[in-house]
Amino acid sequence: MSLAWDVPYPPRNLSEINALMKVWYKHCDAALDSPIMAGHTLQFIGVPTFDFLPSSLYNVTCASYLGQPLAPVNDMTSDAYHHGPRREYFETLRLDSQSMPDFKVVLTEPLSTGRGKYSQVWKAEAIGAEGDALPVVVKLFQGSLFPEPKMIGQKLDPETLMQEEVSHREAWAYERLRPAQGTIVPYSYGFYNVKLPCNDVVCAHIMEYIQGTSLGTYAATYGGHENQEETEKVMTTMTKVAYALHVLGVAHCDWSWRNIRVSPHGRVVIFDFGMAMNVEDPSENTLPPLVMDGRLLWACFYYVAIPRQVARWSVKMQEDPTVLWARPMRDVDRLSYDEWITPNYTWADRVRGEIIRSEH
């Protein structure tokens, strides 16, 4: 297999590892010398082929309509969010992944950018022929700004990720989650190859811009863990979202306050599927996807609740077999209060305070 940088992958020997490292540093230097700036207009040059992951579990078979209008909400996911009108403007902004857009996309504001990130995320405007501008988010899977490749002994660290893998996982996940787009995940407007100012060609995912706040900030609006009723509502909503993803075959595998937005009415939207796995993936290199998702989801609860409240609520959900959406809680191995819950809460409490302060 070759990467976009035209080096063998995975590297089979030290010589190929050195070649990969050399080309990474070269592209990283170029990216830093010619950074993307606000006002940049995306230069579309083609459509990516998602063939990095060899397993048939990750086939992207519907690339021809990624970004097209969506099917009705799947009944299996209907209990994962509050019923209400699906967000509508996607019909105005529609990309056909078999051809180039007939409008331009202009980057307006950095949302998450810089070195050591698996994507460069920008707020942008999609401007049509009539001059109408619609807000979107653009994720650029710019491998030269990914975390630096590392070696363990004479081998490449197996946790080193390439841009082809992260974009493939995200494209696969959004295809599987089409019935849930516009509800618990953003609408996807397509995946495209674009050329950057540094001459790198990268995959760009264009999607719906979501209004909302972080978990910690949202919890502060209703009084935090002191308001037990609201806290349990948020935990219930998050668990239903996880259950809906799993029903559609996707384990997010990267649950974090960074990847969640909560609307003023308490609707949870999750994004960033670059680490996503098929729930049936038998990979021996990681925890089972459902267990991984359950543990990460559990850790997210500590942005809105204290440990004993989480433990009480989760036990109640786990022990009621009629509560189908509580499956993510049942997929988690029994967790030690002292070894897992308390350290996670201490860490989450500190970070939550930092997040809230930074947003005000």
C-alpha positions as a LaTeX table, in Angstrom:
\begin{tabular}{lrrr}
\hline
Residue & $x$ (\AA) & $y$ (\AA) & $z$ (\AA) \\
\hline
Met1 & 0.00 & 0.00 & 0.00 \\
Ser2 & 1.24 & 3.53 & $-0.77$ \\
Leu3 & 0.27 & 6.72 & 0.97 \\
Ala4 & $-0.51$ & 10.04 & $-0.67$ \\
Trp5 & 3.16 & 10.81 & $-0.03$ \\
Asp6 & 4.16 & 7.87 & $-2.24$ \\
Val7 & 6.00 & 5.86 & 0.43 \\
Pro8 & 5.26 & 2.22 & 1.33 \\
Tyr9 & 2.89 & 1.60 & 4.23 \\
Pro10 & 3.04 & $-0.08$ & 6.62 \\
Pro11 & 6.84 & 0.15 & 6.60 \\
Arg12 & 8.42 & $-3.30$ & 6.56 \\
Asn13 & 11.90 & $-2.39$ & 7.73 \\
Leu14 & 13.98 & 0.38 & 9.26 \\
Ser15 & 14.80 & 1.84 & 5.85 \\
Glu16 & 11.10 & 2.27 & 5.02 \\
Ile17 & 10.42 & 3.74 & 8.47 \\
Asn18 & 13.16 & 6.30 & 7.90 \\
Ala19 & 11.69 & 7.12 & 4.49 \\
Leu20 & 8.28 & 7.70 & 6.08 \\
Met21 & 9.75 & 9.91 & 8.81 \\
Lys22 & 11.75 & 11.91 & 6.27 \\
Val23 & 8.76 & 12.63 & 4.06 \\
Trp24 & 6.60 & 13.48 & 7.09 \\
Tyr25 & 9.09 & 16.11 & 8.29 \\
Lys26 & 9.33 & 17.52 & 4.77 \\
His27 & 5.55 & 17.93 & 4.49 \\
Cys28 & 5.27 & 19.23 & 8.06 \\
Asp29 & 7.82 & 21.97 & 7.33 \\
Ala30 & 5.94 & 22.90 & 4.16 \\
Ala31 & 2.62 & 23.05 & 6.04 \\
Leu32 & 4.10 & 25.34 & 8.69 \\
Asp33 & 5.74 & 27.56 & 6.06 \\
Ser34 & 2.47 & 27.91 & 4.10 \\
Pro35 & $-0.31$ & 27.71 & 6.69 \\
Ile36 & $-4.00$ & 27.82 & 5.92 \\
Met37 & $-5.45$ & 31.23 & 6.75 \\
Ala38 & $-8.94$ & 32.62 & 7.21 \\
Gly39 & $-10.27$ & 33.67 & 3.82 \\
His40 & $-8.77$ & 30.66 & 2.02 \\
Thr41 & $-11.03$ & 29.22 & $-0.68$ \\
Leu42 & $-10.93$ & 25.44 & $-0.99$ \\
Gln43 & $-9.48$ & 24.15 & $-4.25$ \\
Phe44 & $-11.41$ & 20.98 & $-5.10$ \\
Ile45 & $-9.47$ & 18.56 & $-7.30$ \\
Gly46 & $-11.22$ & 15.20 & $-7.03$ \\
Val47 & $-12.92$ & 12.54 & $-4.94$ \\
Pro48 & $-11.00$ & 10.30 & $-2.51$ \\
Thr49 & $-11.02$ & 6.52 & $-2.75$ \\
Phe50 & $-11.41$ & 4.97 & 0.66 \\
Asp51 & $-9.30$ & 1.84 & 0.37 \\
Phe52 & $-6.86$ & 2.15 & 3.27 \\
Leu53 & $-8.62$ & $-0.29$ & 5.62 \\
Pro54 & $-8.48$ & $-3.73$ & 3.97 \\
Ser55 & $-11.26$ & $-5.35$ & 6.01 \\
Ser56 & $-14.63$ & $-5.68$ & 4.28 \\
Leu57 & $-16.14$ & $-4.37$ & 7.53 \\
Tyr58 & $-15.04$ & $-0.90$ & 6.44 \\
Asn59 & $-16.14$ & $-0.86$ & 2.81 \\
Val60 & $-17.40$ & 2.54 & 1.74 \\
Thr61 & $-19.90$ & 1.35 & $-0.83$ \\
Cys62 & $-22.05$ & 4.46 & $-1.09$ \\
Ala63 & $-19.41$ & 7.04 & $-1.98$ \\
Ser64 & $-21.58$ & 7.98 & $-4.96$ \\
Tyr65 & $-24.10$ & 9.61 & $-2.68$ \\
Leu66 & $-22.13$ & 10.76 & 0.31 \\
Gly67 & $-23.52$ & 14.23 & 0.85 \\
Gln68 & $-26.81$ & 13.63 & $-0.99$ \\
Pro69 & $-30.23$ & 14.16 & 0.61 \\
Leu70 & $-30.87$ & 11.69 & 3.37 \\
Ala71 & $-33.29$ & 8.84 & 3.96 \\
Pro72 & $-35.98$ & 9.13 & 6.66 \\
Val73 & $-34.86$ & 8.55 & 10.22 \\
Asn74 & $-34.39$ & 4.84 & 10.88 \\
Asp75 & $-36.91$ & 3.45 & 13.39 \\
Met76 & $-34.11$ & 1.69 & 15.25 \\
Thr77 & $-32.56$ & 5.02 & 16.19 \\
Ser78 & $-35.75$ & 6.93 & 16.87 \\
Asp79 & $-35.41$ & 6.60 & 20.64 \\
Ala80 & $-31.98$ & 8.21 & 20.64 \\
Tyr81 & $-33.09$ & 11.83 & 20.52 \\
His82 & $-36.09$ & 14.04 & 21.12 \\
His83 & $-38.52$ & 13.97 & 18.23 \\
Gly84 & $-38.61$ & 17.20 & 16.31 \\
Pro85 & $-38.01$ & 18.63 & 12.86 \\
Arg86 & $-34.75$ & 17.58 & 11.26 \\
Arg87 & $-32.51$ & 20.49 & 10.43 \\
Glu88 & $-33.55$ & 21.63 & 6.99 \\
Tyr89 & $-30.90$ & 23.65 & 5.20 \\
Phe90 & $-29.10$ & 20.56 & 3.93 \\
Glu91 & $-31.44$ & 20.49 & 0.93 \\
Thr92 & $-30.20$ & 23.90 & $-0.12$ \\
Leu93 & $-26.56$ & 22.94 & 0.31 \\
Arg94 & $-26.12$ & 19.63 & $-1.48$ \\
Leu95 & $-22.87$ & 18.21 & $-2.72$ \\
Asp96 & $-22.62$ & 15.45 & $-5.29$ \\
Ser97 & $-19.56$ & 13.36 & $-4.51$ \\
Gln98 & $-19.24$ & 12.30 & $-8.13$ \\
Ser99 & $-18.65$ & 15.84 & $-9.33$ \\
Met100 & $-17.21$ & 19.08 & $-8.06$ \\
Pro101 & $-19.41$ & 21.54 & $-6.16$ \\
Asp102 & $-20.93$ & 24.35 & $-8.19$ \\
Phe103 & $-20.22$ & 26.83 & $-5.37$ \\
Lys104 & $-17.17$ & 27.82 & $-3.38$ \\
Val105 & $-16.26$ & 27.11 & 0.23 \\
Val106 & $-14.39$ & 29.85 & 2.09 \\
Leu107 & $-12.74$ & 29.20 & 5.45 \\
Thr108 & $-13.71$ & 31.86 & 7.99 \\
Glu109 & $-12.67$ & 30.84 & 11.51 \\
Pro110 & $-10.30$ & 28.22 & 12.97 \\
Leu111 & $-12.09$ & 25.90 & 15.41 \\
Ser112 & $-9.34$ & 23.38 & 16.12 \\
Thr113 & $-6.06$ & 23.81 & 14.28 \\
Gly114 & $-2.32$ & 23.40 & 14.72 \\
Arg115 & 0.27 & 20.66 & 15.07 \\
Gly116 & $-0.49$ & 17.34 & 16.72 \\
Lys117 & $-4.14$ & 17.19 & 15.60 \\
Tyr118 & $-5.82$ & 14.52 & 13.48 \\
Ser119 & $-7.74$ & 17.17 & 11.57 \\
Gln120 & $-7.66$ & 20.88 & 10.98 \\
Val121 & $-11.19$ & 22.08 & 11.68 \\
Trp122 & $-12.58$ & 25.33 & 10.32 \\
Lys123 & $-15.87$ & 27.10 & 10.30 \\
Ala124 & $-16.58$ & 28.10 & 6.72 \\
Glu125 & $-19.14$ & 29.55 & 4.35 \\
Ala126 & $-20.50$ & 27.71 & 1.34 \\
Ile127 & $-21.41$ & 30.37 & $-1.19$ \\
Gly128 & $-23.79$ & 29.45 & $-4.00$ \\
Ala129 & $-24.33$ & 30.97 & $-7.43$ \\
Glu130 & $-26.88$ & 33.41 & $-6.02$ \\
Gly131 & $-24.43$ & 34.63 & $-3.40$ \\
Asp132 & $-26.19$ & 32.98 & $-0.47$ \\
Ala133 & $-23.75$ & 31.92 & 2.25 \\
Leu134 & $-24.45$ & 28.96 & 4.51 \\
Pro135 & $-22.36$ & 28.06 & 7.57 \\
Val136 & $-20.54$ & 24.73 & 7.38 \\
Val137 & $-17.64$ & 22.99 & 9.08 \\
Val138 & $-14.63$ & 21.82 & 7.07 \\
Lys139 & $-12.39$ & 19.07 & 8.44 \\
Leu140 & $-9.07$ & 18.78 & 6.67 \\
Phe141 & $-7.27$ & 15.49 & 7.30 \\
Gln142 & $-3.82$ & 17.03 & 6.90 \\
Gly143 & $-1.40$ & 14.24 & 7.76 \\
Ser144 & 1.63 & 16.52 & 7.94 \\
Leu145 & 0.11 & 18.11 & 11.07 \\
Phe146 & $-0.89$ & 14.80 & 12.70 \\
Pro147 & 0.97 & 13.75 & 15.86 \\
Glu148 & 4.57 & 13.01 & 14.92 \\
Pro149 & 5.23 & 9.36 & 13.93 \\
Lys150 & 7.18 & 7.57 & 16.66 \\
Met151 & 9.27 & 4.45 & 16.89 \\
Ile152 & 9.25 & 1.70 & 19.49 \\
Gly153 & 12.60 & 0.02 & 19.26 \\
Gln154 & 13.19 & $-0.68$ & 15.58 \\
Lys155 & 9.51 & $-0.55$ & 14.63 \\
Leu156 & 6.94 & 2.12 & 13.93 \\
Asp157 & 4.63 & 2.70 & 16.90 \\
Pro158 & 1.42 & 0.78 & 15.99 \\
Glu159 & $-0.62$ & 3.72 & 17.31 \\
Thr160 & 0.78 & 5.97 & 14.58 \\
Leu161 & $-2.10$ & 7.00 & 12.33 \\
Met162 & $-2.02$ & 8.17 & 8.74 \\
Gln163 & $-4.44$ & 10.61 & 7.13 \\
Glu164 & $-5.75$ & 7.87 & 4.84 \\
Glu165 & $-6.89$ & 5.78 & 7.81 \\
Val166 & $-8.55$ & 8.56 & 9.80 \\
Ser167 & $-10.46$ & 9.91 & 6.78 \\
His168 & $-11.48$ & 6.35 & 5.76 \\
Arg169 & $-12.91$ & 5.64 & 9.22 \\
Glu170 & $-14.85$ & 8.90 & 9.23 \\
Ala171 & $-16.27$ & 8.35 & 5.74 \\
Trp172 & $-17.28$ & 4.79 & 6.64 \\
Ala173 & $-18.97$ & 5.95 & 9.85 \\
Tyr174 & $-20.95$ & 8.72 & 8.18 \\
Glu175 & $-22.14$ & 6.31 & 5.52 \\
Arg176 & $-23.35$ & 3.84 & 8.16 \\
Leu177 & $-24.95$ & 6.68 & 10.12 \\
Arg178 & $-26.91$ & 8.21 & 7.25 \\
Pro179 & $-30.27$ & 7.53 & 8.96 \\
Ala180 & $-29.10$ & 9.48 & 12.01 \\
Gln181 & $-27.55$ & 12.45 & 10.22 \\
Gly182 & $-29.25$ & 15.70 & 11.12 \\
Thr183 & $-30.18$ & 14.37 & 14.55 \\
Ile184 & $-27.44$ & 12.90 & 16.74 \\
Val185 & $-24.66$ & 13.47 & 14.19 \\
Pro186 & $-24.19$ & 16.37 & 11.78 \\
Tyr187 & $-25.29$ & 16.20 & 8.18 \\
Ser188 & $-22.41$ & 15.24 & 5.91 \\
Tyr189 & $-22.10$ & 17.22 & 2.70 \\
Gly190 & $-19.43$ & 15.02 & 1.23 \\
Phe191 & $-15.75$ & 14.08 & 1.18 \\
Tyr192 & $-13.45$ & 15.72 & $-1.38$ \\
Asn193 & $-9.78$ & 15.95 & $-2.23$ \\
Val194 & $-8.51$ & 19.51 & $-1.96$ \\
Lys195 & $-5.15$ & 21.12 & $-2.63$ \\
Leu196 & $-3.72$ & 23.24 & 0.18 \\
Pro197 & $-1.40$ & 26.27 & 0.01 \\
Cys198 & 1.55 & 24.00 & 0.91 \\
Asn199 & 0.64 & 21.83 & $-2.15$ \\
Asp200 & $-0.49$ & 18.89 & 0.00 \\
Val201 & $-3.54$ & 17.05 & $-1.34$ \\
Val202 & $-5.79$ & 16.05 & 1.55 \\
Cys203 & $-9.29$ & 14.75 & 2.15 \\
Ala204 & $-11.78$ & 17.41 & 3.26 \\
His205 & $-15.05$ & 16.53 & 4.96 \\
Ile206 & $-17.70$ & 19.22 & 4.67 \\
Met207 & $-20.50$ & 19.00 & 7.19 \\
Glu208 & $-23.20$ & 20.84 & 9.04 \\
Tyr209 & $-22.20$ & 23.51 & 11.54 \\
Ile210 & $-23.65$ & 22.69 & 14.97 \\
Gln211 & $-24.61$ & 25.37 & 17.48 \\
Gly212 & $-24.11$ & 24.31 & 21.07 \\
Thr213 & $-21.92$ & 24.19 & 24.14 \\
Ser214 & $-19.62$ & 21.66 & 25.79 \\
Leu215 & $-20.90$ & 19.19 & 28.37 \\
Gly216 & $-19.36$ & 21.07 & 31.28 \\
Thr217 & $-20.72$ & 24.43 & 30.16 \\
Tyr218 & $-24.18$ & 22.98 & 29.56 \\
Ala219 & $-24.21$ & 21.38 & 33.01 \\
Ala220 & $-23.34$ & 24.74 & 34.55 \\
Thr221 & $-26.45$ & 26.28 & 32.98 \\
Tyr222 & $-28.75$ & 24.10 & 35.06 \\
Gly223 & $-26.73$ & 23.99 & 38.26 \\
Gly224 & $-24.47$ & 21.01 & 37.66 \\
His225 & $-24.59$ & 17.83 & 39.72 \\
Glu226 & $-26.76$ & 19.50 & 42.38 \\
Asn227 & $-29.65$ & 19.28 & 39.91 \\
Gln228 & $-30.02$ & 15.50 & 39.89 \\
Glu229 & $-33.01$ & 15.41 & 37.54 \\
Glu230 & $-31.29$ & 17.38 & 34.78 \\
Thr231 & $-28.04$ & 15.52 & 35.27 \\
Glu232 & $-29.76$ & 12.17 & 34.76 \\
Lys233 & $-31.49$ & 13.53 & 31.66 \\
Val234 & $-28.13$ & 14.40 & 30.12 \\
Met235 & $-26.62$ & 11.01 & 30.98 \\
Thr236 & $-29.71$ & 9.30 & 29.56 \\
Thr237 & $-29.48$ & 11.29 & 26.33 \\
Met238 & $-25.77$ & 10.51 & 25.93 \\
Thr239 & $-26.37$ & 6.80 & 26.50 \\
Lys240 & $-29.21$ & 6.79 & 23.97 \\
Val241 & $-26.90$ & 8.40 & 21.44 \\
Ala242 & $-24.28$ & 5.69 & 22.02 \\
Tyr243 & $-26.96$ & 3.01 & 21.70 \\
Ala244 & $-28.19$ & 4.50 & 18.42 \\
Leu245 & $-24.67$ & 4.50 & 17.00 \\
His246 & $-24.22$ & 0.86 & 18.03 \\
Val247 & $-27.54$ & $-0.17$ & 16.48 \\
Leu248 & $-26.26$ & 1.23 & 13.20 \\
Gly249 & $-23.01$ & $-0.69$ & 13.60 \\
Val250 & $-20.67$ & 2.11 & 14.68 \\
Ala251 & $-18.59$ & 2.39 & 17.85 \\
His252 & $-17.32$ & 5.96 & 18.16 \\
Cys253 & $-14.18$ & 4.98 & 20.16 \\
Asp254 & $-13.29$ & 8.61 & 20.92 \\
Trp255 & $-15.98$ & 9.87 & 23.32 \\
Ser256 & $-14.77$ & 13.15 & 24.79 \\
Trp257 & $-16.14$ & 16.53 & 25.81 \\
Arg258 & $-14.33$ & 17.86 & 22.72 \\
Asn259 & $-16.48$ & 15.74 & 20.39 \\
Ile260 & $-19.89$ & 16.55 & 21.87 \\
Arg261 & $-22.13$ & 19.58 & 21.58 \\
Val262 & $-25.31$ & 20.08 & 23.58 \\
Ser263 & $-28.08$ & 22.35 & 22.33 \\
Pro264 & $-29.87$ & 24.76 & 24.69 \\
His265 & $-32.71$ & 22.20 & 24.79 \\
Gly266 & $-30.44$ & 19.33 & 25.80 \\
Arg267 & $-30.04$ & 17.57 & 22.47 \\
Val268 & $-26.67$ & 15.87 & 22.15 \\
Val269 & $-24.79$ & 15.84 & 18.84 \\
Ile270 & $-21.57$ & 13.85 & 18.51 \\
Phe271 & $-18.95$ & 14.20 & 15.80 \\
Asp272 & $-15.30$ & 13.35 & 15.02 \\
Phe273 & $-15.49$ & 9.73 & 13.84 \\
Gly274 & $-11.87$ & 9.40 & 12.74 \\
Met275 & $-11.27$ & 6.64 & 15.31 \\
Ala276 & $-14.60$ & 4.84 & 14.72 \\
Met277 & $-14.76$ & 1.04 & 14.56 \\
Asn278 & $-17.29$ & $-1.47$ & 13.35 \\
Val279 & $-19.01$ & $-2.96$ & 16.41 \\
Glu280 & $-18.22$ & $-6.41$ & 14.98 \\
Asp281 & $-14.51$ & $-5.71$ & 14.51 \\
Pro282 & $-12.60$ & $-8.63$ & 16.09 \\
Ser283 & $-9.33$ & $-6.67$ & 16.28 \\
Glu284 & $-6.91$ & $-8.23$ & 18.73 \\
Asn285 & $-4.96$ & $-5.00$ & 19.16 \\
Thr286 & $-7.65$ & $-3.12$ & 21.06 \\
Leu287 & $-10.47$ & $-3.62$ & 23.52 \\
Pro288 & $-13.70$ & $-4.83$ & 21.92 \\
Pro289 & $-15.27$ & $-1.72$ & 20.34 \\
Leu290 & $-18.40$ & $-1.83$ & 22.51 \\
Val291 & $-16.37$ & $-2.11$ & 25.71 \\
Met292 & $-14.12$ & 0.74 & 24.59 \\
Asp293 & $-17.13$ & 2.93 & 23.80 \\
Gly294 & $-18.81$ & 2.15 & 27.11 \\
Arg295 & $-15.72$ & 3.06 & 29.11 \\
Leu296 & $-15.15$ & 6.32 & 27.27 \\
Leu297 & $-18.83$ & 7.23 & 27.57 \\
Trp298 & $-18.67$ & 6.48 & 31.29 \\
Ala299 & $-15.73$ & 8.87 & 31.69 \\
Cys300 & $-17.71$ & 11.62 & 29.92 \\
Phe301 & $-20.42$ & 11.43 & 32.56 \\
Tyr302 & $-18.06$ & 13.02 & 35.08 \\
Tyr303 & $-18.35$ & 16.34 & 33.32 \\
Val304 & $-21.95$ & 16.56 & 34.52 \\
Ala305 & $-22.22$ & 14.34 & 37.63 \\
Ile306 & $-20.34$ & 13.18 & 40.71 \\
Pro307 & $-19.10$ & 9.57 & 40.81 \\
Arg308 & $-21.65$ & 8.18 & 43.25 \\
Gln309 & $-24.50$ & 9.70 & 41.26 \\
Val310 & $-23.15$ & 8.12 & 38.07 \\
Ala311 & $-22.74$ & 4.77 & 39.81 \\
Arg312 & $-26.28$ & 4.82 & 41.26 \\
Trp313 & $-27.87$ & 5.84 & 37.98 \\
Ser314 & $-25.90$ & 3.34 & 35.88 \\
Val315 & $-26.71$ & 0.41 & 38.17 \\
Lys316 & $-30.40$ & 1.28 & 37.94 \\
Met317 & $-30.18$ & 1.35 & 34.14 \\
Gln318 & $-28.09$ & $-1.82$ & 33.89 \\
Glu319 & $-30.42$ & $-3.88$ & 36.06 \\
Asp320 & $-33.60$ & $-3.06$ & 34.15 \\
Pro321 & $-33.67$ & $-5.40$ & 31.09 \\
Thr322 & $-36.55$ & $-3.43$ & 29.56 \\
Val323 & $-34.32$ & $-0.38$ & 29.11 \\
Leu324 & $-32.87$ & $-1.38$ & 25.75 \\
Trp325 & $-30.95$ & 1.84 & 25.24 \\
Ala326 & $-28.89$ & 1.14 & 28.39 \\
Arg327 & $-26.94$ & $-1.52$ & 26.49 \\
Pro328 & $-23.76$ & 0.63 & 26.38 \\
Met329 & $-23.73$ & 0.56 & 30.17 \\
Arg330 & $-24.06$ & $-3.23$ & 30.16 \\
Asp331 & $-21.21$ & $-3.56$ & 27.68 \\
Val332 & $-18.78$ & $-2.01$ & 30.14 \\
Asp333 & $-16.75$ & $-4.38$ & 32.28 \\
Arg334 & $-17.39$ & $-3.90$ & 35.99 \\
Leu335 & $-15.31$ & $-0.92$ & 36.98 \\
Ser336 & $-13.50$ & $-0.52$ & 40.27 \\
Tyr337 & $-14.64$ & 2.61 & 42.07 \\
Asp338 & $-11.16$ & 3.35 & 43.40 \\
Glu339 & $-9.14$ & 2.35 & 40.34 \\
Trp340 & $-11.36$ & 3.83 & 37.61 \\
Ile341 & $-14.15$ & 6.05 & 38.84 \\
Thr342 & $-12.34$ & 8.18 & 41.40 \\
Pro343 & $-9.27$ & 9.00 & 39.25 \\
Asn344 & $-11.48$ & 9.78 & 36.25 \\
Tyr345 & $-13.66$ & 12.09 & 38.29 \\
Thr346 & $-10.68$ & 13.91 & 39.79 \\
Trp347 & $-9.22$ & 14.40 & 36.33 \\
Ala348 & $-12.55$ & 15.36 & 34.75 \\
Asp349 & $-13.38$ & 17.81 & 37.53 \\
Arg350 & $-10.11$ & 19.66 & 36.99 \\
Val351 & $-10.46$ & 19.75 & 33.21 \\
Arg352 & $-14.15$ & 20.70 & 33.42 \\
Gly353 & $-13.25$ & 23.78 & 35.44 \\
Glu354 & $-10.59$ & 24.73 & 32.92 \\
Ile355 & $-13.02$ & 24.32 & 30.02 \\
Ile356 & $-15.73$ & 26.43 & 31.64 \\
Arg357 & $-13.24$ & 29.20 & 32.46 \\
Ser358 & $-11.89$ & 29.18 & 28.90 \\
Glu359 & $-15.37$ & 29.55 & 27.40 \\
His360 & $-16.25$ & 32.67 & 29.36 \\
\hline
\end{tabular}
